[in-house]
Amino acid sequence: MILALTSQDILVVLVGTQALALVISMVRLVRGPTLADRVVAYDLMATITVGLLALVSMAFDARVLLDVAGVLALVMFISTIAFARYIEKRS
């Protein structure tokens, strides 16, 4: 038996998977025993959010969301560097 999946079905599965990953990384953000664990969880959550924005952009044909995802990725990169320098100077 061959399943006939449409692109919308695939997008729903992908968004659900991303949402589950976002919840799991939120747990790590809250429970993280060290600051480094929390920074990695924050970075992961931002990366997952960029992926979600790209998927939603594809689903609704909203190209402006890709611009938002790009800006979020740049801000995430800068904040990760700032956190890394803070952790380095702290220890």
PDB file of N, CA, C and O in Angstrom, chain B, residues numbered from 101:
ATOM      1  N   MET B 101       0.834  -1.174   0.000  1.00  0.00           N
ATOM      2  CA  MET B 101       0.000   0.000   0.000  1.00  0.00           C
ATOM      3  C   MET B 101       0.885   1.246   0.000  1.00  0.00           C
ATOM      4  O   MET B 101       1.795   1.376   0.819  1.00  0.00           O
ATOM      5  N   ILE B 102       0.614   2.126  -0.899  1.00  0.00           N
ATOM      6  CA  ILE B 102       1.391   3.355  -1.019  1.00  0.00           C
ATOM      7  C   ILE B 102       0.568   4.512  -0.464  1.00  0.00           C
ATOM      8  O   ILE B 102      -0.590   4.710  -0.833  1.00  0.00           O
ATOM      9  N   LEU B 103       1.199   5.274   0.437  1.00  0.00           N
ATOM     10  CA  LEU B 103       0.530   6.434   1.001  1.00  0.00           C
ATOM     11  C   LEU B 103       0.672   7.617   0.060  1.00  0.00           C
ATOM     12  O   LEU B 103       1.743   7.868  -0.492  1.00  0.00           O
ATOM     13  N   ALA B 104      -0.412   8.326  -0.109  1.00  0.00           N
ATOM     14  CA  ALA B 104      -0.373   9.522  -0.947  1.00  0.00           C
ATOM     15  C   ALA B 104      -0.329  10.737  -0.031  1.00  0.00           C
ATOM     16  O   ALA B 104      -1.361  11.232   0.421  1.00  0.00           O
ATOM     17  N   LEU B 105       0.877  11.205   0.231  1.00  0.00           N
ATOM     18  CA  LEU B 105       1.039  12.370   1.085  1.00  0.00           C
ATOM     19  C   LEU B 105       1.165  13.619   0.228  1.00  0.00           C
ATOM     20  O   LEU B 105       1.894  13.647  -0.764  1.00  0.00           O
ATOM     21  N   THR B 106       0.454  14.627   0.627  1.00  0.00           N
ATOM     22  CA  THR B 106       0.579  15.908  -0.069  1.00  0.00           C
ATOM     23  C   THR B 106       1.665  16.727   0.616  1.00  0.00           C
ATOM     24  O   THR B 106       2.155  16.367   1.687  1.00  0.00           O
ATOM     25  N   SER B 107       2.022  17.811  -0.010  1.00  0.00           N
ATOM     26  CA  SER B 107       3.048  18.674   0.587  1.00  0.00           C
ATOM     27  C   SER B 107       2.539  19.298   1.883  1.00  0.00           C
ATOM     28  O   SER B 107       3.332  19.548   2.791  1.00  0.00           O
ATOM     29  N   GLN B 108       1.248  19.553   1.989  1.00  0.00           N
ATOM     30  CA  GLN B 108       0.693  20.096   3.230  1.00  0.00           C
ATOM     31  C   GLN B 108       0.802  19.082   4.367  1.00  0.00           C
ATOM     32  O   GLN B 108       1.079  19.458   5.506  1.00  0.00           O
ATOM     33  N   ASP B 109       0.587  17.805   4.068  1.00  0.00           N
ATOM     34  CA  ASP B 109       0.734  16.773   5.094  1.00  0.00           C
ATOM     35  C   ASP B 109       2.168  16.709   5.609  1.00  0.00           C
ATOM     36  O   ASP B 109       2.406  16.584   6.811  1.00  0.00           O
ATOM     37  N   ILE B 110       3.101  16.795   4.699  1.00  0.00           N
ATOM     38  CA  ILE B 110       4.510  16.756   5.081  1.00  0.00           C
ATOM     39  C   ILE B 110       4.875  17.975   5.930  1.00  0.00           C
ATOM     40  O   ILE B 110       5.606  17.854   6.913  1.00  0.00           O
ATOM     41  N   LEU B 111       4.364  19.150   5.548  1.00  0.00           N
ATOM     42  CA  LEU B 111       4.634  20.357   6.325  1.00  0.00           C
ATOM     43  C   LEU B 111       4.058  20.262   7.736  1.00  0.00           C
ATOM     44  O   LEU B 111       4.683  20.716   8.694  1.00  0.00           O
ATOM     45  N   VAL B 112       2.879  19.679   7.866  1.00  0.00           N
ATOM     46  CA  VAL B 112       2.274  19.511   9.196  1.00  0.00           C
ATOM     47  C   VAL B 112       3.138  18.612  10.066  1.00  0.00           C
ATOM     48  O   VAL B 112       3.340  18.898  11.246  1.00  0.00           O
ATOM     49  N   VAL B 113       3.647  17.531   9.496  1.00  0.00           N
ATOM     50  CA  VAL B 113       4.517  16.628  10.255  1.00  0.00           C
ATOM     51  C   VAL B 113       5.807  17.337  10.643  1.00  0.00           C
ATOM     52  O   VAL B 113       6.277  17.194  11.771  1.00  0.00           O
ATOM     53  N   LEU B 114       6.377  18.090   9.731  1.00  0.00           N
ATOM     54  CA  LEU B 114       7.619  18.803  10.026  1.00  0.00           C
ATOM     55  C   LEU B 114       7.424  19.878  11.098  1.00  0.00           C
ATOM     56  O   LEU B 114       8.267  20.028  11.982  1.00  0.00           O
ATOM     57  N   VAL B 115       6.330  20.617  11.025  1.00  0.00           N
ATOM     58  CA  VAL B 115       6.059  21.636  12.045  1.00  0.00           C
ATOM     59  C   VAL B 115       5.835  20.980  13.401  1.00  0.00           C
ATOM     60  O   VAL B 115       6.292  21.497  14.420  1.00  0.00           O
ATOM     61  N   GLY B 116       5.143  19.857  13.424  1.00  0.00           N
ATOM     62  CA  GLY B 116       4.943  19.136  14.683  1.00  0.00           C
ATOM     63  C   GLY B 116       6.250  18.642  15.281  1.00  0.00           C
ATOM     64  O   GLY B 116       6.456  18.709  16.493  1.00  0.00           O
ATOM     65  N   THR B 117       7.126  18.148  14.428  1.00  0.00           N
ATOM     66  CA  THR B 117       8.434  17.689  14.896  1.00  0.00           C
ATOM     67  C   THR B 117       9.258  18.856  15.441  1.00  0.00           C
ATOM     68  O   THR B 117       9.916  18.728  16.473  1.00  0.00           O
ATOM     69  N   GLN B 118       9.220  19.973  14.754  1.00  0.00           N
ATOM     70  CA  GLN B 118       9.950  21.151  15.218  1.00  0.00           C
ATOM     71  C   GLN B 118       9.382  21.661  16.544  1.00  0.00           C
ATOM     72  O   GLN B 118      10.131  22.074  17.430  1.00  0.00           O
ATOM     73  N   ALA B 119       8.056  21.627  16.671  1.00  0.00           N
ATOM     74  CA  ALA B 119       7.431  22.078  17.924  1.00  0.00           C
ATOM     75  C   ALA B 119       7.830  21.172  19.081  1.00  0.00           C
ATOM     76  O   ALA B 119       8.085  21.655  20.184  1.00  0.00           O
ATOM     77  N   LEU B 120       7.887  19.875  18.843  1.00  0.00           N
ATOM     78  CA  LEU B 120       8.318  18.947  19.887  1.00  0.00           C
ATOM     79  C   LEU B 120       9.773  19.208  20.273  1.00  0.00           C
ATOM     80  O   LEU B 120      10.111  19.190  21.457  1.00  0.00           O
ATOM     81  N   ALA B 121      10.620  19.446  19.301  1.00  0.00           N
ATOM     82  CA  ALA B 121      12.022  19.761  19.595  1.00  0.00           C
ATOM     83  C   ALA B 121      12.136  21.063  20.372  1.00  0.00           C
ATOM     84  O   ALA B 121      13.008  21.201  21.231  1.00  0.00           O
ATOM     85  N   LEU B 122      11.264  22.017  20.078  1.00  0.00           N
ATOM     86  CA  LEU B 122      11.272  23.287  20.798  1.00  0.00           C
ATOM     87  C   LEU B 122      10.890  23.084  22.266  1.00  0.00           C
ATOM     88  O   LEU B 122      11.479  23.701  23.153  1.00  0.00           O
ATOM     89  N   VAL B 123       9.918  22.231  22.516  1.00  0.00           N
ATOM     90  CA  VAL B 123       9.501  21.941  23.900  1.00  0.00           C
ATOM     91  C   VAL B 123      10.626  21.235  24.654  1.00  0.00           C
ATOM     92  O   VAL B 123      10.901  21.566  25.807  1.00  0.00           O
ATOM     93  N   ILE B 124      11.270  20.278  24.019  1.00  0.00           N
ATOM     94  CA  ILE B 124      12.361  19.549  24.670  1.00  0.00           C
ATOM     95  C   ILE B 124      13.523  20.482  24.991  1.00  0.00           C
ATOM     96  O   ILE B 124      14.126  20.377  26.059  1.00  0.00           O
ATOM     97  N   SER B 125      13.840  21.393  24.076  1.00  0.00           N
ATOM     98  CA  SER B 125      14.927  22.325  24.360  1.00  0.00           C
ATOM     99  C   SER B 125      14.523  23.345  25.421  1.00  0.00           C
ATOM    100  O   SER B 125      15.384  23.860  26.135  1.00  0.00           O
ATOM    101  N   MET B 126      13.241  23.645  25.536  1.00  0.00           N
ATOM    102  CA  MET B 126      12.766  24.523  26.612  1.00  0.00           C
ATOM    103  C   MET B 126      12.981  23.860  27.971  1.00  0.00           C
ATOM    104  O   MET B 126      13.329  24.529  28.944  1.00  0.00           O
ATOM    105  N   VAL B 127      12.775  22.555  28.037  1.00  0.00           N
ATOM    106  CA  VAL B 127      13.032  21.825  29.282  1.00  0.00           C
ATOM    107  C   VAL B 127      14.511  21.921  29.643  1.00  0.00           C
ATOM    108  O   VAL B 127      14.851  22.115  30.810  1.00  0.00           O
ATOM    109  N   ARG B 128      15.391  21.787  28.652  1.00  0.00           N
ATOM    110  CA  ARG B 128      16.829  21.899  28.925  1.00  0.00           C
ATOM    111  C   ARG B 128      17.188  23.319  29.353  1.00  0.00           C
ATOM    112  O   ARG B 128      18.068  23.510  30.193  1.00  0.00           O
ATOM    113  N   LEU B 129      16.520  24.302  28.789  1.00  0.00           N
ATOM    114  CA  LEU B 129      16.775  25.687  29.177  1.00  0.00           C
ATOM    115  C   LEU B 129      16.408  25.919  30.633  1.00  0.00           C
ATOM    116  O   LEU B 129      17.127  26.615  31.351  1.00  0.00           O
ATOM    117  N   VAL B 130      15.308  25.347  31.071  1.00  0.00           N
ATOM    118  CA  VAL B 130      14.854  25.538  32.450  1.00  0.00           C
ATOM    119  C   VAL B 130      15.683  24.698  33.427  1.00  0.00           C
ATOM    120  O   VAL B 130      16.055  25.175  34.499  1.00  0.00           O
ATOM    121  N   ARG B 131      15.969  23.454  33.057  1.00  0.00           N
ATOM    122  CA  ARG B 131      16.641  22.539  33.975  1.00  0.00           C
ATOM    123  C   ARG B 131      18.156  22.564  33.899  1.00  0.00           C
ATOM    124  O   ARG B 131      18.825  22.002  34.766  1.00  0.00           O
ATOM    125  N   GLY B 132      18.706  23.202  32.885  1.00  0.00           N
ATOM    126  CA  GLY B 132      20.158  23.177  32.672  1.00  0.00           C
ATOM    127  C   GLY B 132      20.943  23.472  33.934  1.00  0.00           C
ATOM    128  O   GLY B 132      20.756  24.523  34.545  1.00  0.00           O
ATOM    129  N   PRO B 133      21.819  22.563  34.335  1.00  0.00           N
ATOM    130  CA  PRO B 133      22.542  22.783  35.593  1.00  0.00           C
ATOM    131  C   PRO B 133      23.574  23.909  35.502  1.00  0.00           C
ATOM    132  O   PRO B 133      23.897  24.530  36.514  1.00  0.00           O
ATOM    133  N   THR B 134      24.087  24.174  34.321  1.00  0.00           N
ATOM    134  CA  THR B 134      25.106  25.216  34.197  1.00  0.00           C
ATOM    135  C   THR B 134      24.637  26.278  33.206  1.00  0.00           C
ATOM    136  O   THR B 134      23.687  26.081  32.448  1.00  0.00           O
ATOM    137  N   LEU B 135      25.326  27.392  33.240  1.00  0.00           N
ATOM    138  CA  LEU B 135      25.003  28.473  32.309  1.00  0.00           C
ATOM    139  C   LEU B 135      25.282  28.054  30.872  1.00  0.00           C
ATOM    140  O   LEU B 135      24.554  28.445  29.959  1.00  0.00           O
ATOM    141  N   ALA B 136      26.319  27.269  30.665  1.00  0.00           N
ATOM    142  CA  ALA B 136      26.649  26.803  29.309  1.00  0.00           C
ATOM    143  C   ALA B 136      25.519  25.952  28.734  1.00  0.00           C
ATOM    144  O   ALA B 136      25.202  26.068  27.551  1.00  0.00           O
ATOM    145  N   ASP B 137      24.904  25.092  29.564  1.00  0.00           N
ATOM    146  CA  ASP B 137      23.771  24.287  29.102  1.00  0.00           C
ATOM    147  C   ASP B 137      22.610  25.177  28.682  1.00  0.00           C
ATOM    148  O   ASP B 137      21.937  24.912  27.686  1.00  0.00           O
ATOM    149  N   ARG B 138      22.386  26.216  29.441  1.00  0.00           N
ATOM    150  CA  ARG B 138      21.286  27.131  29.114  1.00  0.00           C
ATOM    151  C   ARG B 138      21.569  27.906  27.832  1.00  0.00           C
ATOM    152  O   ARG B 138      20.654  28.155  27.047  1.00  0.00           O
ATOM    153  N   VAL B 139      22.809  28.286  27.614  1.00  0.00           N
ATOM    154  CA  VAL B 139      23.173  29.004  26.393  1.00  0.00           C
ATOM    155  C   VAL B 139      22.998  28.104  25.177  1.00  0.00           C
ATOM    156  O   VAL B 139      22.486  28.545  24.148  1.00  0.00           O
ATOM    157  N   VAL B 140      23.412  26.861  25.284  1.00  0.00           N
ATOM    158  CA  VAL B 140      23.249  25.922  24.176  1.00  0.00           C
ATOM    159  C   VAL B 140      21.769  25.678  23.904  1.00  0.00           C
ATOM    160  O   VAL B 140      21.360  25.595  22.746  1.00  0.00           O
ATOM    161  N   ALA B 141      20.963  25.560  24.957  1.00  0.00           N
ATOM    162  CA  ALA B 141      19.521  25.368  24.777  1.00  0.00           C
ATOM    163  C   ALA B 141      18.890  26.588  24.119  1.00  0.00           C
ATOM    164  O   ALA B 141      18.027  26.451  23.252  1.00  0.00           O
ATOM    165  N   TYR B 142      19.316  27.781  24.528  1.00  0.00           N
ATOM    166  CA  TYR B 142      18.811  29.009  23.907  1.00  0.00           C
ATOM    167  C   TYR B 142      19.170  29.056  22.425  1.00  0.00           C
ATOM    168  O   TYR B 142      18.336  29.413  21.593  1.00  0.00           O
ATOM    169  N   ASP B 143      20.390  28.702  22.103  1.00  0.00           N
ATOM    170  CA  ASP B 143      20.842  28.701  20.721  1.00  0.00           C
ATOM    171  C   ASP B 143      20.047  27.685  19.900  1.00  0.00           C
ATOM    172  O   ASP B 143      19.664  27.960  18.763  1.00  0.00           O
ATOM    173  N   LEU B 144      19.805  26.523  20.478  1.00  0.00           N
ATOM    174  CA  LEU B 144      19.019  25.504  19.793  1.00  0.00           C
ATOM    175  C   LEU B 144      17.590  25.979  19.564  1.00  0.00           C
ATOM    176  O   LEU B 144      17.023  25.763  18.493  1.00  0.00           O
ATOM    177  N   MET B 145      17.008  26.626  20.573  1.00  0.00           N
ATOM    178  CA  MET B 145      15.642  27.125  20.416  1.00  0.00           C
ATOM    179  C   MET B 145      15.559  28.181  19.320  1.00  0.00           C
ATOM    180  O   MET B 145      14.594  28.207  18.557  1.00  0.00           O
ATOM    181  N   ALA B 146      16.545  29.035  19.237  1.00  0.00           N
ATOM    182  CA  ALA B 146      16.546  30.047  18.185  1.00  0.00           C
ATOM    183  C   ALA B 146      16.706  29.403  16.811  1.00  0.00           C
ATOM    184  O   ALA B 146      16.072  29.837  15.850  1.00  0.00           O
ATOM    185  N   THR B 147      17.536  28.385  16.709  1.00  0.00           N
ATOM    186  CA  THR B 147      17.715  27.680  15.440  1.00  0.00           C
ATOM    187  C   THR B 147      16.428  26.976  15.024  1.00  0.00           C
ATOM    188  O   THR B 147      16.054  27.006  13.852  1.00  0.00           O
ATOM    189  N   ILE B 148      15.754  26.348  15.973  1.00  0.00           N
ATOM    190  CA  ILE B 148      14.483  25.687  15.676  1.00  0.00           C
ATOM    191  C   ILE B 148      13.443  26.714  15.246  1.00  0.00           C
ATOM    192  O   ILE B 148      12.639  26.447  14.353  1.00  0.00           O
ATOM    193  N   THR B 149      13.453  27.880  15.873  1.00  0.00           N
ATOM    194  CA  THR B 149      12.516  28.928  15.497  1.00  0.00           C
ATOM    195  C   THR B 149      12.775  29.412  14.077  1.00  0.00           C
ATOM    196  O   THR B 149      11.827  29.689  13.342  1.00  0.00           O
ATOM    197  N   VAL B 150      14.024  29.517  13.679  1.00  0.00           N
ATOM    198  CA  VAL B 150      14.352  29.880  12.295  1.00  0.00           C
ATOM    199  C   VAL B 150      13.789  28.822  11.342  1.00  0.00           C
ATOM    200  O   VAL B 150      13.226  29.159  10.301  1.00  0.00           O
ATOM    201  N   GLY B 151      13.941  27.556  11.697  1.00  0.00           N
ATOM    202  CA  GLY B 151      13.379  26.486  10.876  1.00  0.00           C
ATOM    203  C   GLY B 151      11.864  26.542  10.799  1.00  0.00           C
ATOM    204  O   GLY B 151      11.283  26.324   9.735  1.00  0.00           O
ATOM    205  N   LEU B 152      11.221  26.835  11.929  1.00  0.00           N
ATOM    206  CA  LEU B 152       9.767  26.969  11.941  1.00  0.00           C
ATOM    207  C   LEU B 152       9.309  28.131  11.062  1.00  0.00           C
ATOM    208  O   LEU B 152       8.329  28.015  10.326  1.00  0.00           O
ATOM    209  N   LEU B 153      10.020  29.240  11.144  1.00  0.00           N
ATOM    210  CA  LEU B 153       9.672  30.378  10.297  1.00  0.00           C
ATOM    211  C   LEU B 153       9.802  30.026   8.817  1.00  0.00           C
ATOM    212  O   LEU B 153       8.974  30.442   8.007  1.00  0.00           O
ATOM    213  N   ALA B 154      10.824  29.273   8.465  1.00  0.00           N
ATOM    214  CA  ALA B 154      10.994  28.855   7.069  1.00  0.00           C
ATOM    215  C   ALA B 154       9.861  27.931   6.636  1.00  0.00           C
ATOM    216  O   ALA B 154       9.357  28.051   5.519  1.00  0.00           O
ATOM    217  N   LEU B 155       9.457  27.010   7.510  1.00  0.00           N
ATOM    218  CA  LEU B 155       8.355  26.102   7.171  1.00  0.00           C
ATOM    219  C   LEU B 155       7.034  26.850   7.030  1.00  0.00           C
ATOM    220  O   LEU B 155       6.264  26.591   6.106  1.00  0.00           O
ATOM    221  N   VAL B 156       6.778  27.771   7.941  1.00  0.00           N
ATOM    222  CA  VAL B 156       5.540  28.550   7.861  1.00  0.00           C
ATOM    223  C   VAL B 156       5.556  29.428   6.613  1.00  0.00           C
ATOM    224  O   VAL B 156       4.521  29.635   5.980  1.00  0.00           O
ATOM    225  N   SER B 157       6.719  29.937   6.268  1.00  0.00           N
ATOM    226  CA  SER B 157       6.848  30.729   5.045  1.00  0.00           C
ATOM    227  C   SER B 157       6.507  29.891   3.811  1.00  0.00           C
ATOM    228  O   SER B 157       5.858  30.377   2.884  1.00  0.00           O
ATOM    229  N   MET B 158       6.942  28.652   3.805  1.00  0.00           N
ATOM    230  CA  MET B 158       6.613  27.769   2.684  1.00  0.00           C
ATOM    231  C   MET B 158       5.137  27.426   2.671  1.00  0.00           C
ATOM    232  O   MET B 158       4.523  27.366   1.606  1.00  0.00           O
ATOM    233  N   ALA B 159       4.557  27.201   3.846  1.00  0.00           N
ATOM    234  CA  ALA B 159       3.162  26.780   3.916  1.00  0.00           C
ATOM    235  C   ALA B 159       2.213  27.883   3.455  1.00  0.00           C
ATOM    236  O   ALA B 159       1.234  27.613   2.759  1.00  0.00           O
ATOM    237  N   PHE B 160       2.498  29.109   3.835  1.00  0.00           N
ATOM    238  CA  PHE B 160       1.592  30.215   3.527  1.00  0.00           C
ATOM    239  C   PHE B 160       2.099  31.102   2.385  1.00  0.00           C
ATOM    240  O   PHE B 160       1.493  32.131   2.084  1.00  0.00           O
ATOM    241  N   ASP B 161       3.186  30.714   1.762  1.00  0.00           N
ATOM    242  CA  ASP B 161       3.788  31.471   0.668  1.00  0.00           C
ATOM    243  C   ASP B 161       4.017  32.928   1.066  1.00  0.00           C
ATOM    244  O   ASP B 161       3.698  33.856   0.323  1.00  0.00           O
ATOM    245  N   ALA B 162       4.574  33.094   2.251  1.00  0.00           N
ATOM    246  CA  ALA B 162       4.871  34.424   2.790  1.00  0.00           C
ATOM    247  C   ALA B 162       6.385  34.618   2.796  1.00  0.00           C
ATOM    248  O   ALA B 162       7.062  34.207   3.738  1.00  0.00           O
ATOM    249  N   ARG B 163       6.898  35.225   1.779  1.00  0.00           N
ATOM    250  CA  ARG B 163       8.344  35.393   1.640  1.00  0.00           C
ATOM    251  C   ARG B 163       8.943  36.320   2.691  1.00  0.00           C
ATOM    252  O   ARG B 163      10.136  36.240   2.984  1.00  0.00           O
ATOM    253  N   VAL B 164       8.124  37.193   3.254  1.00  0.00           N
ATOM    254  CA  VAL B 164       8.638  38.125   4.253  1.00  0.00           C
ATOM    255  C   VAL B 164       9.135  37.382   5.493  1.00  0.00           C
ATOM    256  O   VAL B 164      10.027  37.867   6.189  1.00  0.00           O
ATOM    257  N   LEU B 165       8.567  36.217   5.769  1.00  0.00           N
ATOM    258  CA  LEU B 165       9.015  35.444   6.922  1.00  0.00           C
ATOM    259  C   LEU B 165      10.435  34.921   6.747  1.00  0.00           C
ATOM    260  O   LEU B 165      11.132  34.679   7.732  1.00  0.00           O
ATOM    261  N   LEU B 166      10.863  34.749   5.519  1.00  0.00           N
ATOM    262  CA  LEU B 166      12.253  34.339   5.291  1.00  0.00           C
ATOM    263  C   LEU B 166      13.210  35.462   5.673  1.00  0.00           C
ATOM    264  O   LEU B 166      14.308  35.205   6.167  1.00  0.00           O
ATOM    265  N   ASP B 167      12.795  36.706   5.444  1.00  0.00           N
ATOM    266  CA  ASP B 167      13.614  37.841   5.881  1.00  0.00           C
ATOM    267  C   ASP B 167      13.696  37.882   7.404  1.00  0.00           C
ATOM    268  O   ASP B 167      14.756  38.141   7.974  1.00  0.00           O
ATOM    269  N   VAL B 168      12.574  37.627   8.047  1.00  0.00           N
ATOM    270  CA  VAL B 168      12.548  37.596   9.514  1.00  0.00           C
ATOM    271  C   VAL B 168      13.453  36.478  10.027  1.00  0.00           C
ATOM    272  O   VAL B 168      14.188  36.665  10.997  1.00  0.00           O
ATOM    273  N   ALA B 169      13.399  35.322   9.379  1.00  0.00           N
ATOM    274  CA  ALA B 169      14.246  34.202   9.786  1.00  0.00           C
ATOM    275  C   ALA B 169      15.726  34.547   9.615  1.00  0.00           C
ATOM    276  O   ALA B 169      16.550  34.185  10.455  1.00  0.00           O
ATOM    277  N   GLY B 170      16.058  35.236   8.545  1.00  0.00           N
ATOM    278  CA  GLY B 170      17.452  35.633   8.333  1.00  0.00           C
ATOM    279  C   GLY B 170      17.943  36.609   9.389  1.00  0.00           C
ATOM    280  O   GLY B 170      19.060  36.476   9.890  1.00  0.00           O
ATOM    281  N   VAL B 171      17.117  37.585   9.729  1.00  0.00           N
ATOM    282  CA  VAL B 171      17.493  38.546  10.768  1.00  0.00           C
ATOM    283  C   VAL B 171      17.631  37.839  12.112  1.00  0.00           C
ATOM    284  O   VAL B 171      18.567  38.113  12.863  1.00  0.00           O
ATOM    285  N   LEU B 172      16.708  36.936  12.419  1.00  0.00           N
ATOM    286  CA  LEU B 172      16.786  36.185  13.675  1.00  0.00           C
ATOM    287  C   LEU B 172      18.066  35.353  13.730  1.00  0.00           C
ATOM    288  O   LEU B 172      18.699  35.259  14.781  1.00  0.00           O
ATOM    289  N   ALA B 173      18.443  34.758  12.620  1.00  0.00           N
ATOM    290  CA  ALA B 173      19.674  33.962  12.597  1.00  0.00           C
ATOM    291  C   ALA B 173      20.901  34.841  12.855  1.00  0.00           C
ATOM    292  O   ALA B 173      21.822  34.424  13.557  1.00  0.00           O
ATOM    293  N   LEU B 174      20.918  36.042  12.297  1.00  0.00           N
ATOM    294  CA  LEU B 174      22.049  36.946  12.535  1.00  0.00           C
ATOM    295  C   LEU B 174      22.103  37.405  13.988  1.00  0.00           C
ATOM    296  O   LEU B 174      23.176  37.441  14.591  1.00  0.00           O
ATOM    297  N   VAL B 175      20.960  37.751  14.545  1.00  0.00           N
ATOM    298  CA  VAL B 175      20.920  38.170  15.951  1.00  0.00           C
ATOM    299  C   VAL B 175      21.318  37.011  16.858  1.00  0.00           C
ATOM    300  O   VAL B 175      22.015  37.207  17.854  1.00  0.00           O
ATOM    301  N   MET B 176      20.880  35.816  16.516  1.00  0.00           N
ATOM    302  CA  MET B 176      21.226  34.633  17.296  1.00  0.00           C
ATOM    303  C   MET B 176      22.740  34.399  17.272  1.00  0.00           C
ATOM    304  O   MET B 176      23.335  34.060  18.296  1.00  0.00           O
ATOM    305  N   PHE B 177      23.352  34.577  16.119  1.00  0.00           N
ATOM    306  CA  PHE B 177      24.799  34.386  15.998  1.00  0.00           C
ATOM    307  C   PHE B 177      25.549  35.386  16.885  1.00  0.00           C
ATOM    308  O   PHE B 177      26.480  35.009  17.596  1.00  0.00           O
ATOM    309  N   ILE B 178      25.151  36.630  16.844  1.00  0.00           N
ATOM    310  CA  ILE B 178      25.811  37.653  17.651  1.00  0.00           C
ATOM    311  C   ILE B 178      25.605  37.397  19.141  1.00  0.00           C
ATOM    312  O   ILE B 178      26.534  37.561  19.932  1.00  0.00           O
ATOM    313  N   SER B 179      24.398  36.998  19.527  1.00  0.00           N
ATOM    314  CA  SER B 179      24.144  36.738  20.952  1.00  0.00           C
ATOM    315  C   SER B 179      24.899  35.510  21.445  1.00  0.00           C
ATOM    316  O   SER B 179      25.316  35.468  22.602  1.00  0.00           O
ATOM    317  N   THR B 180      25.079  34.526  20.598  1.00  0.00           N
ATOM    318  CA  THR B 180      25.844  33.346  20.988  1.00  0.00           C
ATOM    319  C   THR B 180      27.310  33.716  21.220  1.00  0.00           C
ATOM    320  O   THR B 180      27.935  33.240  22.168  1.00  0.00           O
ATOM    321  N   ILE B 181      27.845  34.557  20.361  1.00  0.00           N
ATOM    322  CA  ILE B 181      29.227  35.019  20.560  1.00  0.00           C
ATOM    323  C   ILE B 181      29.343  35.823  21.857  1.00  0.00           C
ATOM    324  O   ILE B 181      30.314  35.673  22.599  1.00  0.00           O
ATOM    325  N   ALA B 182      28.359  36.669  22.126  1.00  0.00           N
ATOM    326  CA  ALA B 182      28.386  37.467  23.353  1.00  0.00           C
ATOM    327  C   ALA B 182      28.317  36.576  24.593  1.00  0.00           C
ATOM    328  O   ALA B 182      29.043  36.800  25.562  1.00  0.00           O
ATOM    329  N   PHE B 183      27.441  35.560  24.563  1.00  0.00           N
ATOM    330  CA  PHE B 183      27.362  34.625  25.685  1.00  0.00           C
ATOM    331  C   PHE B 183      28.668  33.869  25.869  1.00  0.00           C
ATOM    332  O   PHE B 183      29.113  33.663  26.998  1.00  0.00           O
ATOM    333  N   ALA B 184      29.283  33.455  24.769  1.00  0.00           N
ATOM    334  CA  ALA B 184      30.537  32.709  24.856  1.00  0.00           C
ATOM    335  C   ALA B 184      31.643  33.567  25.480  1.00  0.00           C
ATOM    336  O   ALA B 184      32.416  33.084  26.307  1.00  0.00           O
ATOM    337  N   ARG B 185      31.711  34.821  25.087  1.00  0.00           N
ATOM    338  CA  ARG B 185      32.714  35.715  25.685  1.00  0.00           C
ATOM    339  C   ARG B 185      32.434  35.965  27.148  1.00  0.00           C
ATOM    340  O   ARG B 185      33.365  36.060  27.948  1.00  0.00           O
ATOM    341  N   TYR B 186      31.161  36.075  27.518  1.00  0.00           N
ATOM    342  CA  TYR B 186      30.808  36.273  28.926  1.00  0.00           C
ATOM    343  C   TYR B 186      31.224  35.066  29.748  1.00  0.00           C
ATOM    344  O   TYR B 186      31.801  35.215  30.825  1.00  0.00           O
ATOM    345  N   ILE B 187      30.934  33.866  29.245  1.00  0.00           N
ATOM    346  CA  ILE B 187      31.289  32.640  29.970  1.00  0.00           C
ATOM    347  C   ILE B 187      32.812  32.522  30.086  1.00  0.00           C
ATOM    348  O   ILE B 187      33.329  32.111  31.125  1.00  0.00           O
ATOM    349  N   GLU B 188      33.531  32.884  29.010  1.00  0.00           N
ATOM    350  CA  GLU B 188      34.990  32.793  29.015  1.00  0.00           C
ATOM    351  C   GLU B 188      35.597  33.747  30.045  1.00  0.00           C
ATOM    352  O   GLU B 188      36.525  33.366  30.758  1.00  0.00           O
ATOM    353  N   LYS B 189      35.098  34.958  30.133  1.00  0.00           N
ATOM    354  CA  LYS B 189      35.648  35.932  31.078  1.00  0.00           C
ATOM    355  C   LYS B 189      35.224  35.621  32.509  1.00  0.00           C
ATOM    356  O   LYS B 189      35.908  36.001  33.459  1.00  0.00           O
ATOM    357  N   ARG B 190      34.117  34.945  32.660  1.00  0.00           N
ATOM    358  CA  ARG B 190      33.607  34.598  33.991  1.00  0.00           C
ATOM    359  C   ARG B 190      34.447  33.518  34.645  1.00  0.00           C
ATOM    360  O   ARG B 190      34.618  33.518  35.864  1.00  0.00           O
ATOM    361  N   SER B 191      34.982  32.584  33.837  1.00  0.00           N
ATOM    362  CA  SER B 191      35.745  31.480  34.422  1.00  0.00           C
ATOM    363  C   SER B 191      37.226  31.704  34.452  1.00  0.00           C
ATOM    364  O   SER B 191      37.971  30.843  34.921  1.00  0.00           O
TER     365      SER B 191
END
